[in-house]
């Protein structure tokens, strides 16, 4: 559910692995794109009071549902994403889906001085509206005993048109210059999802970011120099806040080796 920047690439890989894949979009023009890649296309939209589109046909006969839809709270800060997912959860139950993989974010953890190490056992603690809703959705899905749920929290996603050098090139007075970066390439994100499905790794919580964590300042200056882009400048007068996302459980449980460095 959600064939956007990550979801479409994931769906293509699942098709290559001989899976039958249903994919959703909220854009009519994209239905043909999905079909051209042998993905069964469905035009479905979630809101707080209803699900529009042929969602029953989308869910019927599937074993596993991958939920990969962003909260959308930047565009609409008053939106209740939890209510949207609660409606979807009722349909997951009604259609006897066995497994749910929920794509969440490491933004559920606060940035702090001292850069705490975040493991799979670390309790989410952020206070932003968007991330608080993600936390509530995680808990809601995990508490449901009618299906298995795995929570997968990615760090910042990069790749295909999302080169990190472009994020901060030319910007000034950037905060937290010494904060560790927590990024992951789309290739690795897809590889981890495929491994979860292949290995039937359900009812766990995983955090995933590339295991090297240089400082934001060093990393982005280096990336901009490599691309011959205008260098960013940083605010060094305030103490940096951040965190280090540990991905050891991904490596231990899935035997996964990260392939692409950010």
N, C-alpha and C positions, 0 to 999 in steps of 0.2 A: 504494500500500500504506500504509494508515493514514488513515482518514477521520475524523479528530478535528477539533479546533477550526479548524485551517488546511486540512486535507485535504478535509473535506466541502465547504467553500466553494470550494476549487479545483476539485473534481470537478464542482460545479454549473456553474462557468464553462466547463469543458471540454465539458460537455454542450451548453451554449448555443452553443459554437463548432462544433457538429455532430461532435464526436468520440464514438466509442463508448468508454464508460468502464466499466471494472471497478473496484470499490472494496472494500476489506477493512475489517472491524471485528472486534473481539474480544467484542462484546456482541450477543447474540441480538436484543434489543429494537431495535437500530439497523438490522437488516436491512430492516425495513419502511420506515424513514426513507430509506435509500438508494434502495430501489426506487421510492418515491414521487417521487424526484427523477430518475428515469430512469437511475440508476446500477445496473449489474449487481452485486448484493450477494453478498459471500462472507464466511463466518465462518472466519477463519484466525488461528491463534495460533502465534507463534514461541517456542521455548525452546531450550536449549543442546544438546539431543539429537535433537529432531524438530520437524517442522512439522505441525501438525494442521489438518484441514480440506481442502477441495477446491482445494489450491494449484495443481495441474496444470491444472485447468479455468480457474482465475483467470489463469494465465500464458499459456496456449495461444492463439496467434493475435495476441498483442500485439506491437507494435513497440517501445514505450517503457514502461519501468517507473519510476515515481516512488516513491522510498522515503522515507516521511515518518513514521518511527516513533521516538519518543524512547527513549533507553537504559533508562529506568526504574530508574536506580540510586539514586535518593533513597528509593524504597520498599524496594529490595533491594540494598544496597551490595556484596553478594558476587556479584551476577549477572554472568555472562560474556556481554555483549552482542555481543562480537566473534564468539563461537562461533555465536550465533544468525544473524548476518549471513553467516557463512561457509556455513552450511547453505543459506541463501537464495541465495547466489551460485552454488552448485552447480546449483540449480534454474533460475536465470537462464540459465546455460550450456546446460543440458539442453533448455530450451524456446526456444532461439535468439532470445532478446530482443536487439534491435539496440542500444538506447540505454538507459542508466540515468542518472537524475537523483537524486543523493543529497542530501537536505536535512540539512545539518550545522549548525554553530553557530560564531559568532565566539568562543565560550568556549574554543576551542582555542588562543587567544593569551593569554599572561599579562598581568595588570595590573601595571604598573611605574611607579615614580616617573619623572617627566618625560614621561609620556603618549606613548609611541612611536606613530608613524604606521604603521598596519598596511595594507599593500597586498596585492594578489593574489600578489605574489612573496614575501611574508614567510612564513618557515617556521613552522608551528605549534610552540609551545614550552611549553604548559601542563603542569602536573605533577599535576593532580587526576585521580582514577581515572576519572570519567565522561568527561572530555575526552580523556584518553589513549586510551580505547577508541574515541572518535570518530576520533581521528587514525589509529589502526591500521586502522579500517574504511575510511577515506578511501584510505589507501595500498593496502589489499588490493583495493579496487575498481579503482583506477587502474592497478594492475599487471596486471590481467586483460586480455588482448588479444582475448578472444572477443566483447567488446561495447564500445561507446563509453561513457565515464563523464564526466559533468560534476558537479563538487562545488559546491554552492551553500550558503554559510554566511550565515545571517541573524543580525543583531543581535537585541535584545530585541523580540519581537513584541507589538504592541498593537492594539486595535480591538475592536469588538463584545463588550462586557462585560469587556474588559480595559483600562479607562481607567487611564492611568498615575497619576493622582492617588490612586487607591485603593491603589496598591502600598505607599506609605510614609506615608500620612496618619496622624498621631497617634503615629508611632513616634519613639523617642528614641535618642540616642547612635549615630546612623547613621554608618558609616565612609565615608571617601573623599569628603568633600563637594565637593572641587574637581575630581573626576574627570569627564571628558567623558562625556556620555550617547551611547549607540549604539543607537538604537531604530529600528524600521521598522513602518509600519502594514500590517495584513493586506492591504489593497487593493493596496499597492505590491508586497508579497511575491508575491501571485497574479499581478500584472501582469508581474513579472520572470520567473516560471516560464512563463507563457504565451508570453512573447517568446522564451525559450530554445527552447521546442518549435517555435514558428512559424518561427524562423530556423535551426533545426537546429544550434544552437551546442553542439557536443559536444567532449569532451576538453579542457575548460578548468576553471579554478578561479575562482570569483567570490565576493567578499565583498559583502554588501549591508546598508547602514544609511543612514538619512536623512543627507544631507550636512551638516546643521547639528549642532554638538556643544556646546551650552551645558553648564555645570557641573551636576552632579547636584543640588547645593544650590539653585541658581537655578531650575533647571527644575522640580523637584518642589514647591518653595514656590509658584512661579507657578501650577502646575497645581492645587494645593490651594486657592489663593486664588480661582481662577476657578470652582471647584466649591463654594466655601464649605465646605470640609472642614478639619478640625483640621490645623494645620501640623505638619510633622515638625521634629525638631531634630537637629543634626549634631555629631559629635565633631570639633572643629577643632584638637584638641591634637596629633594625629598627622598626618604628611605623607600626602597622598592618593596612591593608586596607581590607574592606569587605562590607557586606550589610546584611540586615535582610529582608527576603522574607515573606510578610504577605499573609496569605491564607484565610482571613475572608470572602471574597466574595464567595469562594467555599463553606464554611460552611453556609453562609446566603442564597445563591441561591439554593444550592442542598441539604441543611440540612445534609451535609456529615460530619460524625465523623471519624477522622483518627483512623485506627485500629492498625497499627504496628509502634512502635517507632523505629527510626533508631538505 
